[in-house]
């Protein structure tokens, strides 16, 4: 049950009980006043009739005894009826009736009053019935301590009783109206008091369910207003703390993702300098080439690739310590030069397996990250070497087609198994049919390649069969240098 209902019901019960108590007390007070009025009225009648009896006995020179009372009984009855508009009886001390103006229906009450009158006491009985009220007075008549008889007076006080009932009815109506007015006032007061509490409760529930944008405005300076302001301050602090936690969590997740990506990528990225160093070093060691100019270029290439490898190792150490992970800059890449260099480097590895890389590469430019594009190309050509039949040629093409720079790597080998081909760009998917049986792979190469190409707004596709064709398409850009020269010529 809501607090507003509790307040309303509780105060209503208290107010109803209070009104009932007031109504009851009012009835009792009015009843007591009404009966006191009846008693006073009958007391006056009793005093007056006693004096009248004495007067009649004296004026008629009758003896002050029962016989004298009997002779004057009719006169006494007439006097009471005319002056007080009520019924009456005159009896002797034994209860025998001397005169009667009509008292039907009250015999039992009269008999009780006569019995008490014999004890020389005046008795007043008030009778209620059928919307009427009667006052019955029974008292003894005596002169000089000599008791002569008993007088019974039955007077109608219905008019007083009706006034009492009308007063009670009016009072009840007034109390009911007052109750309704007070109830309405209390309802709005309680509503005003509990409305901020209800709002605060709703906000607490929303915050409990994770909605920290919920708010409550309470302008009062009472306890509810202070509580609401304190809660909002607490909610804002919690919200800021949660946002800080989410921010820190996001940073940690981003860092962890960067570290994972870096470690996954670096294994492939290290292949570029290692392949070049290994190939050129092997050629120099075996003294395959006599050309001194080539040997000089080979030494320079070994040195440059060693420097690159050194930088990669330093980056790896920094990332492993959680120091940093620097995002590589996006620059314009001349694809013919990159592909020629990679093909030359990878050709040395291909020769180890009696393979040869044939290239047909056209000029073209893309916007991308140099090391990551190299990583993709090395990985694709490396896969072509690993999964080609011996004594076959690997064809590498580069050309522009519909604003896209297209790279095709074609090799002949066994078709890719369906279980591998269907999920070939998923992580940890690899084939066991490599000519490098001893080389361990985690099956991340093509997954990483697809992610890198996707980041460059390109696409990668593999055609399966005895001839396997890998096609990479990356948006082509205009050579900035050529554009600048063209503008200068126009000027």
Secondary structure, DSSP 8 states (H G I E B T S, - for coil): --HHHHHHHHHHHHHHHHHHHHHHHHHHHHHHHHHHHHHHHHHHHHHHHHHHHHHHHHHTT--SSHHHHHHTHHHHHHHHHHHH--EEEEE-TT--EEEES--TT-HHHHHHHHHHHHTT--EEEEEEETTEEEEEEEEEEEETTEEEEEEEEEEE-HHHHHHHHHHHHHHHHHHHHHHHHHHHHHHHHHHHHHHHHHHHHHHHHHHHTT-TT--------SHHHHHHHHHHHHHHHHHHHHHHHHHHHHHHHHHHHHHHHHHHHHHHHHHHHHHHHHHHHHHHHTT----HHHHHHHHHHHHHHHHHHHHHHHHHHHHHTTS-------EEEEHHHHHHHHHHHHHHHHHHTT-EEEEEE---EEEE-HHHHHHHHHHHHHHHHHTS-TT-EEEEEEEEETTEEEEEEEEE-----HHHHTTTTSTT---S--S-TT----S-HHHHHHHHHHHTT-EEEEE-SSEEEEEEEEEB---HHHHHHHHHHH-
